[in-house]
Amino acid sequence: MGPFSKGRYFCLGIFLFLVFFTTCTTTKGTSSDALPDSLPSVPGTLPHFLQEPEDAYIIKSNPIKLRCRAAPALQIFFKCNGEWVHQNEHVSQEYLDENTGLKIREVMINVSRQQVEDFHGPEDYWCLCVAWSHLGTSKSRKATVRIAYLRKNFEQDPQGKEVPIKGMIVLHCRPPEGVPVAEVEWLKNEEPVSSLNDDNIDTRADHNLIINEARLSDSGNYTCLASNIVAKRRSTTATVVVFVNGGWSLWTEWSSCNVRCGRGVQKRSRTCTNPAPLNGGAFCEGMSMQKITCNALCPVDGGWEEWSEWTICSSECERQRRRACTAPAPRHGGKLCEGPGQVNENCTGGLCTQNRKLLHDVKPQSMEGTNDVALYSGLAAGVIAVAVLVVAVTLYRKNQSEYGVDVIDSSALTGGFQSFNFKTTRQGNPLLLNSSIQPDLTVGRTYSSPICFQDSMDKELFDPLPDIKVKVQSSFMVSLGVADRAEYHVKAHPETFPRGLNRDYSTMDSRKKSLLTPPAPVTPAKRELRTMGIFGNLGGRLVMPNTGVSLLVPHGAITEDTSWEMYMIINQEESSAQTDEGCEILLGPEVTYGPPGLNLSCPVAMTIAHCAEVDGGNWNIRLKRQTHDNKWEEVMSAEDETTSCYCLMESHSCHLLLDQPGSYALVGEPLTEEAIKRLKLAVFGSLGASLLEYSLRVYCVDDTPHAFQEVVAMETGRGGQLLEEPKTLLFKGNTFSLQVSIQDVPQFLWNIKPFTTCQEFSFSQVWCSNQQPLHCAFSLERYSPATTQLSCKISVRQVKGHEQILQVYTSVSESEKESIPFFTQADCTVTSQTGSKAFKIPFSIRQRICATFDTANAKGKDWQLLAQKLHIERNLSYFAKQRSPSAVILNLWEAQHQDSGDLDSLASALEEIGRIHSKSPVKSPEETNSDFP
């Protein structure tokens, strides 16, 4: 039965029901409207809709219900999309309105999801109601029926922002497409954000969230929440950080000069607390500390003038003489003159009679007393005359030979010190796999190891100069009373070691054997680096080879007929000298010397290599010592003036004068982001598990010899080869990371594992490495065994900092790997020397220099001038408290020049002092003091 037949039957039923009220007219065969839109009106009331169908949404597969209610109504039918809904699909009920007596009819139909989906029209699925009464028909409004949905993905997610305080925050959000349109709500830390309670927040109709002036409390995680009748959708979380850039506080007042006498330092500081940086805000730019030099006026003790002439004899038989404390007068807190400023004496030789009358006014009683007075007066005058003559002759001779030829005759000075250097033909770095290839030395250089006592095992290292002797003999030494010649031998004397001491204990033979024969484990266990020696009154030197650490025991530091077994240890474990706050870093190895009960008459000189760029004032470097309870206490700052110890900072080493044995560490606190720590970069290579694999390992280690030896020890166990000269990278304290990447690998010959071409170390890993090496590996695989060469570049760069390039060009064939010995570099083996061989300055010359300069004189040529000419210009108060300031200054010079091997700088300083002496007139004490600020 077709749809048109159904329409006729339906129309017929309606006609029979309304036969007494209306006339049914039918239309031709195929019209879908089986009922007329209106019936002939008769006197009465048209239907009035009390409830019209409303727009509805189908959620999932649940049908919706449409309702109509009208009065007076004889019948109500639904019409959807222009077609009548079958009467069987209607659910109707009828009742009378008690107030009006009108008949009310209510009709309901269901609309399913399938019906809506099957409809394909120019507009949405719609339905309306048609109600009949005696007078005609009425139509309701159209109600649309739509399938509700909400897509999953937002058209625009909010993005996180970092905003300065009081800046504007705008978070954009475009919700997912949906029916009905989704409503947007903002959440902050899962709590709703409302603009009703906060005038600073604006949530607009375009769904954006605007915060007009950012506050610290506005920091948080923001989420855009979209919802309709179907579902709720959450956007990605946008983190908003409101940061505060740091601002400097006012400068403090300048501190007082940190020395009581001479040139010192004044400081003032400010803090980045106005405001303090918050939430990643920028740290204050500029210096947190300023330093200026100051000249503290040294105290001048008072001195007596010559006595005045005696006054004439008074009527009381007395005469007087006076002297003033003005030669010089006490100044700047100096001591007053000791002794009386006025002397009274009887001017008649005790011959004054009673009543204070002179002898010639009294009647003479005896002439014997007069004769005795004359005799004694003559004898006294003779003795005084002889004494004055002796003193005058002594002063004259001393004035003529006060310094001897060594200071007056500058030609004698220059002849006494001849410079000498040991140079050998450059053979290439034996660490390199292909030493014939010229490395790129334009940027970085290898280590120049500190002083190294060579024994007979290392004779080949000095070829073609196997037995160099440099004789030092001059008029200067003759003038100092040195009759014999001072000879410097390159090779150590076989009796350098104390009698009875096991030679193996104080040498590094075991270390050399371990380097030549790689052990089985991949990473060797850390061992204690220790050296020792037995020292007596002659002193000596302890050296830890290839670490930049040494200890000088001066001559006379140990009393005669006494000897001490002294040792020096480098801590190989994690150091605890750094603070927990992380502001300090370890700049060199932690060194211990002892024994604990060591009693010395003068300080020892310890040298420790460090990795800080000390120029520029960007560091606050401090020396720390470990206490008995294993805690660390600060001994001094490198810039402070103190009499407890002395610290001389050089570009790569720190020289310390220490009185107490114990464990010492050099730590640094960066004052600005421009503080620089030097890194040593090295690349090693070795074959992998299969013949086709090859591994490159790049090491980044603090630029100290000791730290680099850790790398050498690790690569010894791995069987690696050094592929390029190590280079130096300046690493800034600017919180940016270090990136290591491999470049220019021949793609047609080699394959590298994906995602490994660029690797990164965080800033804290590099900055706080604590002398421990960092490394990353690049695994390569060659496509064919015929490929025997590998060439590439390794780039090591700090983000917003410096960069270094390591050029790799090496052979990877197994045969060549086996034929080339591993680490054939010569190693220092002798680690202790005693007596004169451990010092650059001959003992006799040293004695005369100390005797000359330790004694102050009117010309100002004392130990302070010696220190000035040797460029030791700070913390002079430390030397002033020493028994022999000149000897301690020379000890410091010995520690500074242990690598050089000549006496040029000392000879030049003495020569300059000689010129000053020969050309300068005699100065008064006031002029002399002005030379030393």
Helices and strands as residue ranges (DSSP letters): H 3-17, E 48-51, E 56-59, E 64-71, E 75-80, E 83-84, G 87-89, E 91-96, E 103-111, H 113-118, E 125-132, E 137-139, E 143-150, E 161-164, E 169-171, E 178-179, E 183-188, E 191-192, E 201-203, E 209-211, G 216-218, E 220-227, E 232-234, E 238-243, E 262-269, E 289-296, E 318-322, E 342-346, G 354-356, G 359-361, H 368-400, H 405-408, H 410-416, G 456-462, E 469-472, H 475-479, E 486-489, G 503-506, H 509-516, E 529-535, E 540-544, E 549-553, E 564-570, E 585-586, E 591-594, E 604-609, E 619-626, E 632-637, E 646-649, E 653-658, E 662-670, E 676-687, E 693-702, H 705-718, E 721-722, E 727-732, E 738-743, E 750-752, E 758-761, H 763-767, E 774-782, E 789-798, E 803-811, H 814-819, E 832-834, G 835-838, H 843-853, H 863-869, H 876-880, H 885-896, H 904-919, H 925-930
